Amino acid sequence: HLCTERRSGPEVADAGNEQDRCDGQSAEMSCHVRQCDRPSATYACAMTSKPKVGVLFAVSFTFFFARAFMFATWVSRGPEVKDLLGLNTVQMGVLTMLYPAAGLLGISYASALVQRFGSRAVAATIFAMGSVSLALLGPAISSGQVLLTSVLLLTFGGPMAIADFVANYEGNFADRASRHSLFPALHGAYGVGM
C-alpha cells in the first residue's frame, strides 16, 4: 500500500491509539494514521479504498488463465514447429530451452519491477509483450525463420515468467483478503488455461 511519510507533531500525538487499518485485513481502507517504529515519523495511508475480494479474485484468475493459455498455445505445437523449421530432435530441444532460459532471467527482475512500477503497469506491459511475441511466432515459424523464432521465444518466455510472479503476487492479496483460501481455485484457472 502506498504510504506517505509525515513528521510527528502535536496534530498526530494521539494517533498511536488509533487502530491501523492499512494492513490489508480490514473491510475498509479509511486511512487512519499509523505509528512508525521510528519515533520521528508517522505514516498516513494514501489509499482511500480497498478493492473487494471478488475484484481481486477476478483479476488474479484472469492472470493465471491467460498465462496458461498463451503458454499452451505455443507448447502444444512442438511437432508442427519442428517440421516447419526443419529441425532435428537435438536442435528442437535447444530451441525450446530458450523459453525457460528467458523465464529464469525475467523472474530474477520481477520483484524489482513490481516494486518500482507497480503490478498493474508491469502486468499490462508484460502481457502486451507476450501477446505480440506469440502473434509474431506464427509467421516466423511458417516462413522457416529459425533466428527470428529464437528471438521471439526469448521475448515471449521472459514476460511470461514475470506474469507468473505478478499472478501469484496479486493472488496473495486476494487470498489474504478472503476468509477462505483462494489459491486452489486460482491455480485451477491455470489448469483450465492449459
C-alpha positions as CSV (number, residue, x, y, z in Angstrom):
1,H,0.0,0.0,0.0
2,L,1.2,3.5,-0.8
3,C,2.1,5.5,2.3
4,T,3.4,9.0,2.7
5,E,5.8,10.0,5.5
6,R,4.9,12.8,7.8
7,R,6.9,14.2,10.6
8,S,5.3,13.7,14.0
9,G,3.9,16.7,15.8
10,P,1.1,17.8,18.1
11,E,-1.6,17.1,15.5
12,V,-0.6,13.4,15.4
13,A,0.2,13.0,19.1
14,D,-2.9,10.9,19.7
15,A,-2.5,8.8,16.6
16,G,-0.9,5.9,18.5
17,N,-4.2,4.9,20.0
18,E,-6.0,4.7,16.7
19,Q,-6.2,1.3,15.1
20,D,-4.2,0.8,12.0
21,R,-6.5,-0.1,9.1
22,C,-3.8,0.0,6.4
23,D,-2.7,-3.6,6.8
24,G,-5.0,-5.1,4.1
25,Q,-7.1,-7.0,6.6
26,S,-9.9,-4.6,7.3
27,A,-13.1,-4.1,5.4
28,E,-12.3,-0.5,4.5
29,M,-9.1,1.5,3.9
30,S,-10.0,4.6,5.8
31,C,-6.5,6.0,6.1
32,H,-6.1,6.1,9.8
33,V,-2.7,7.3,11.0
34,R,-0.2,4.6,11.8
35,Q,2.7,4.9,14.3
36,C,6.0,4.0,12.8
37,D,8.8,2.1,14.5
38,R,10.8,5.3,14.3
39,P,9.6,7.9,16.8
40,S,10.4,10.8,14.4
41,A,7.8,9.8,11.8
42,T,4.4,8.5,11.2
43,Y,2.9,7.1,8.1
44,A,-0.5,8.0,6.7
45,C,-2.0,5.6,4.3
46,A,-2.6,7.2,0.9
47,M,-5.0,4.5,-0.3
48,T,-8.6,5.6,0.3
49,S,-10.4,2.4,-0.7
50,K,-9.7,-1.3,-0.9
51,P,-10.8,-3.4,-3.8
52,K,-13.4,-6.1,-3.0
53,V,-12.3,-9.7,-2.7
54,G,-14.3,-10.5,-5.9
55,V,-12.4,-8.0,-7.9
56,L,-9.1,-9.2,-6.6
57,F,-10.0,-12.8,-7.3
58,A,-11.2,-12.0,-10.9
59,V,-8.0,-10.2,-11.7
60,S,-5.8,-12.9,-10.3
61,F,-7.9,-15.6,-12.0
62,T,-7.5,-13.8,-15.4
63,F,-3.7,-13.6,-14.9
64,F,-3.4,-17.3,-14.2
65,F,-5.7,-18.3,-17.0
66,A,-4.2,-16.0,-19.6
67,R,-0.6,-17.1,-18.9
68,A,-1.5,-20.8,-19.1
69,F,-3.5,-20.3,-22.3
70,M,-0.6,-18.4,-24.0
71,F,1.9,-21.0,-23.0
72,A,-0.3,-23.9,-24.1
73,T,-0.8,-22.2,-27.5
74,W,3.0,-22.4,-28.0
75,V,3.9,-25.7,-26.4
76,S,1.1,-27.8,-28.0
77,R,2.6,-27.1,-31.4
78,G,6.0,-28.6,-30.8
79,P,5.9,-31.3,-33.6
80,E,4.5,-28.8,-36.1
81,V,7.2,-26.2,-35.2
82,K,9.9,-28.8,-35.6
83,D,8.7,-29.8,-39.1
84,L,8.2,-26.2,-40.3
85,L,11.6,-25.1,-39.2
86,G,13.3,-28.3,-40.4
87,L,15.0,-29.1,-37.1
88,N,16.2,-32.4,-35.8
89,T,15.4,-33.5,-32.2
90,V,18.5,-32.0,-30.7
91,Q,18.0,-28.7,-32.4
92,M,14.4,-28.6,-31.4
93,G,15.4,-29.3,-27.8
94,V,17.8,-26.3,-27.9
95,L,15.1,-24.1,-29.4
96,T,12.5,-25.0,-26.7
97,M,15.1,-24.3,-24.0
98,L,15.1,-20.6,-25.0
99,Y,11.6,-20.1,-23.4
100,P,12.6,-21.2,-19.9
101,A,16.0,-19.6,-20.2
102,A,14.4,-16.3,-20.8
103,G,12.0,-17.1,-18.0
104,L,14.8,-17.5,-15.5
105,L,16.2,-14.1,-16.5
106,G,12.8,-12.5,-16.3
107,I,11.8,-13.9,-12.9
108,S,15.1,-12.5,-11.5
109,Y,13.9,-9.0,-12.1
110,A,10.1,-9.5,-11.5
111,S,10.1,-8.4,-7.8
112,A,12.2,-5.2,-8.5
113,L,9.9,-4.3,-11.5
114,V,6.7,-4.7,-9.4
115,Q,8.2,-2.7,-6.5
116,R,9.3,0.1,-8.9
117,F,6.4,0.4,-11.3
118,G,3.5,-1.4,-9.6
119,S,1.8,-4.7,-10.5
120,R,-0.8,-3.0,-12.8
121,A,1.8,-1.4,-15.1
122,V,4.0,-4.4,-15.1
123,A,1.1,-6.8,-15.9
124,A,-0.1,-4.6,-18.8
125,T,3.4,-4.3,-20.2
126,I,4.4,-8.0,-20.0
127,F,1.1,-9.3,-21.3
128,A,1.4,-6.9,-24.3
129,M,4.9,-8.0,-24.9
130,G,4.0,-11.7,-24.6
131,S,1.0,-11.3,-26.9
132,V,2.9,-9.6,-29.6
133,S,5.7,-12.1,-29.4
134,L,3.3,-15.0,-29.6
135,A,1.4,-13.5,-32.5
136,L,4.6,-13.0,-34.4
137,L,5.8,-16.5,-33.7
138,G,3.2,-17.9,-36.2
139,P,4.5,-16.1,-39.3
140,A,8.1,-16.6,-38.2
141,I,7.7,-20.3,-37.9
142,S,5.6,-20.6,-41.1
143,S,8.3,-18.9,-43.1
144,G,11.1,-21.1,-41.6
145,Q,13.0,-18.3,-39.9
146,V,14.8,-20.0,-37.1
147,L,16.7,-17.0,-35.8
148,L,13.6,-14.8,-35.6
149,T,11.7,-17.6,-33.9
150,S,14.5,-17.9,-31.4
151,V,14.4,-14.1,-30.6
152,L,10.6,-14.2,-30.3
153,L,10.8,-17.1,-27.9
154,L,13.1,-15.1,-25.7
155,T,10.8,-12.1,-25.7
156,F,7.9,-14.5,-25.0
157,G,9.4,-16.5,-22.2
158,G,10.7,-13.6,-20.2
159,P,7.4,-11.7,-19.9
160,M,5.5,-15.0,-19.1
161,A,7.8,-15.7,-16.2
162,I,7.2,-12.2,-14.8
163,A,3.5,-12.8,-15.4
164,D,3.8,-15.8,-13.2
165,F,5.2,-13.6,-10.4
166,V,2.5,-11.0,-10.8
167,A,-0.3,-13.6,-10.8
168,N,0.9,-15.0,-7.5
169,Y,1.6,-11.5,-6.1
170,E,-2.0,-10.4,-6.8
171,G,-3.3,-13.8,-5.8
172,N,-1.7,-13.4,-2.4
173,F,-3.7,-10.2,-1.8
174,A,-6.9,-11.9,-2.9
175,D,-6.2,-14.9,-0.7
176,R,-5.4,-12.7,2.4
177,A,-8.5,-10.6,1.9
178,S,-10.8,-13.6,1.8
179,R,-12.0,-15.7,4.7
180,H,-11.2,-18.9,2.8
181,S,-8.1,-19.8,0.8
182,L,-8.5,-18.9,-2.9
183,F,-5.2,-20.3,-4.2
184,P,-6.6,-23.7,-5.1
185,A,-9.1,-22.0,-7.4
186,L,-6.5,-19.6,-8.8
187,H,-4.2,-22.5,-9.7
188,G,-7.2,-24.3,-11.1
189,A,-7.5,-21.4,-13.5
190,Y,-4.0,-22.2,-14.8
191,G,-5.1,-25.8,-15.4
192,V,-8.2,-24.6,-17.3
193,G,-6.0,-22.4,-19.4
194,M,-3.7,-25.3,-20.3
